[in-house]
């Protein structure tokens, strides 16, 4: 019924160019299937907050979201880097996709660790709470999408030559609020 691309369009080169190549390749194989994007941690040219980030969100939303996102979801993605949408099609009635901007919570992002995303991250989590309340009120099912997962990361766990480091994927203050929200709708 739909395809989800959960981020990291690029390992090198221009991010937008790589996003366009991925989008074009998938659309060529599945021309009538809606494709929904979530930004990965390697899909950011800088900070996930501030004027440059908003300009980046607008550019990515214009590149990827204009075909399949509803107008409100397109506007959310353009401003915030996250969105909620109901995919078109008979097989997806009652489904809401909630695409998170997990880079606002990512322990591996220096801007997050420096505390520069706190306001936007908590606003995002309150948006999630309100969106899930709307999903519940409408009797829908929610698919919550993200790139950087909640939980623990073991960096280089399979390479014995490199010391392994255990750390949370998300900063604890965001992970706790996210879990509280999920628990309240579980």
Secondary structure, 3 states (H helix, E strand, C coil): CEEEECCCCCCCCCHHHHHHHHHHHHHHHCCCCEEEECCCHHHCCCCCCCHHHHHHHHHHHHHHHCCCCCHHHHHHHHHHCCEEECCCCHHHCCEEEEECCHHHCECCCHHHHCCCCHHHHHHHHHHHHHHHHHHHHCCCEEEEECCCCCCEEEECCCCCCCCCEEEECECHHHHHHHHHHHHHHC
